[in-house]
Amino acid sequence: DLPALAITEVRPSTDPNAFADPESVSGPDYGFMGITQTNLTPPDPHIAVGPTHVVLMTNGRISFYAKSGGAATFSATTDGASGFWSSLGATGFIFDPEVIFDPHSSRFMAMLCERGTNGNPYYLLAVSDDADPNGTWFKYRFNVLSAAGGDTDIDSPNLGVDSQAVYLGSDFFGPDKYLVFIVEKAPLLTGGAPITRSLMITGQQSIGLPVTYGAAPAQYMIEAFELPSNTQVRFHAITNPLGTPTRTTFDLNVPTYEQPENPPQMGTTTRPETFESRFWSCVYRNGSLWATHHTGAARVRQRWYQFDMQNWPLSGTPTLVQSGDIDPGATVRTYFGSIGVDAQNNVGLVFARSSPTEFISMARAFRKASDPLGTLTSAQIMKVSTAADTSGRWGDYSGTVPDPTAAGAFWGYHEYRTTGWTTWVGLMGPCETPSIYCTAKTTSQGLTPSIGSTGEASLGLNNFHLTLVNGIPNANAVYFHAGTQGALPFHGGTKCVIGVTKRSPNFVLSASGTTDQAVPVTLDDLGVQRCFQFYFRDPAHSDGTGVGLSDAVRVLFCP
């Protein structure tokens, strides 16, 4: 028999350089259908991802899914007498959803605006009781008529969070202003009485409000100006949010951006409204604020930025690190995008794309932290629409978030169209080329057994195979894998995989001493490093061990 080893599997810690040298960026991607047409248009799709579940929102519905997709584990309307917040009296016009997974408390948080039947403006907020959304949610309905100075015309909300507070923001129009409603986080996590404060920013609207990962000098916001052409953005920093909140601003020069055109699409003269170059999506992580918006009066394109916040406003001032436009060229437009960043500064973006010869579809791009500044992978379509949209609206939102358990894996959520609007959840991220290491044991026939691989170790393609050449013809064999590379003396050769180890079922090498073994990839494999080595019978070997050993291959499983 081949040597016996323990067979319990382990998940190693994440390698911060895991996504160098990508093999493929073209897909196909793993994904599943999300929420379909409700009673409201556009859908405004938004997504949050926890350790095991995905929470989706659109106008009119909130749904929970396992990461493997399939039927929703929970689904409810968000408006009407049976709506998610209806027990609080929320039965007015409810719209513009946002949902996040708070990285500090590991809770899901969902919000919507409501224009109440009594004419008052409300923020609706719900907080899950743990990292699994299938359970208790603590729900709140905040009447912000007084905080908004008597204005009732609430619109375009934002949901942000830091270690201390939840930040609810929205536009008001009488006259233009932006309300930041601050809710102390700790009571929310147990369903306690909320403690709130607010800031009103007058004369300005459409400000991006990020999720803040880790510690930060302030809760940041980012604002794009609304002149036809602009060369600056404005940062806002909120300090002392649980005392007397204070706001500081700083204007920074950036590449020129313009108010966007309404993009053409195939099959109709109707063009969806892109509104203005507001920052629809932003996130703070590792000292940088990342943000994206669409720009281009002649041909709209999605633009992204990384800003080093330089510990502002405590010291230093923000600087622009890099930016770029998602421009597939020719007549293609890109718009209504969102951005996500993981702990290693890998970046994912999801956006809509169309042209006079393309329906509006869902697309994506990403970059590794090690990529040259200002660059992304080429834009790839994730889900193709099969009909034109004649509503004049698309989006308005989309969502891109990092998987909290797998570095380099990003979940994107956007609209596409068949007979009506529907939504798609897609998983994306960079992959690396497997690397060969260690020394094979020369066989009794004087050959060097060599391991190799074909395909890609990705969930989307799921075509990864291990190969072996120069083994012993017709020999019994297995492959072993573990999470750690090694080089230990073993049966006259080298054991190249160490730690708790798992083995394949037995198989037989071909008459020429080769094999090709499929290695399926599952969701649980994402971000997992595995090291593989072939063992086979070699009874004629002069060392008397009867064992043949290949070299090894290191693999990191990817989206």
Secondary structure, DSSP 8 states (H G I E B T S, - for coil): ---------------TTTT-S-S--S---EEEEEEE--SSSS---EEEE-SSEEEEEETTEEEEEETTEEEEEEEEESSSTTSTTGGGT--SEEEEEEEEEETTTTEEEEEEEEE-TTS-EEEEEEEESSS-SSS-EEEEEEE-TTTTTT----EEEEEEE-SSEEEEEEEEETTEEEEEEEEEHHHHTTT----EEEEEEET---EE--EE-S--SSEEEEEE--SSEEEEEEEEEEE-TTSS-EEEEEEEEEEEEE------BTTBS-----------EEEEETTEEEEEEEE-SSS-EEEEEEEE-TTTTTSS--EEEEEEEE---TT-EEEEEEEEE-TT--EEEEEEEEETTEEEEEEEEEE-TTS-TT-----EEEE--SS---SS---S--EEEE-TTSTT-EEEEEEEESSSEEEEEEEE------EEES-----TTS---EEEEES--BTTT---EEEEES--TT-EEEEEEESEEEEEEETTEEEEEESS-EE---EE--TTS-EEEE----GGGTT-EEEEEEEEE-TT-TTS--EEEEEEEEEE-B-
